[in-house]
Amino acid sequence: MPRMWLRCCALALLLLGGWTTVPPGSGPGPGIGPVTKLPVPRFVSLRTDEVNFRAGPGFQYPVSWVYQRDGLPVEIIGEFDVWRQVLAPDGGTGWVHMATIRARRTFFITAQQAVLRRSADADAAPVAYLQNGVSGTLIACKPPSDFCKAAAGQYTGYLAREDFWGVFPDETVK
């Protein structure tokens, strides 16, 4: 019995040793992905309208969730070989194949209603009103500004950082 337990523990350590996981939401970095050598955590977006979130890093693991939202921002919180452990805006986590994500930065409105403004000022004229769950392209964020330049559909303007998910506090996006 002790010998079998020792083998199981050794196997578990070998399997888990290559995984890197960082607490979500802590900002770009501080970790470096062992595979990509890029900061972990970091934001990316889903590449297609159907992405399987798996229970582990491999096709042999069951699908936990299927996200059907091209362009949805996700936060990479771990890496293993060609697999990335991600966190979605609704709190769902899972492992996705690297071919199902892309580096394009996007946003997801978390406020009940966000105002896309003409300039990076809380008093600037509205360009559009975006409802909870709307997503679009994140163009630029320049700290210490509380606004990021973004596009949703045919509208381009500035969103308050507090109204969306897809950027870390004080993160610069170019």
ABEGO torsion letter per residue (X at the ends): XAAAAAAAAAAAAAAAAABBBBBBGAEBOABBBAAAGBBOBBBBBBABABBBBBABBEAABBBABBBBBBGBBBBBABBBEABBBBBBAAGBBEBBBAAABBABBBBBBABABBBBBABBBAABBBABBBBBGBBBBBABBBOABABBBBBBEABBBBBBAAABBGBBBGBBBX
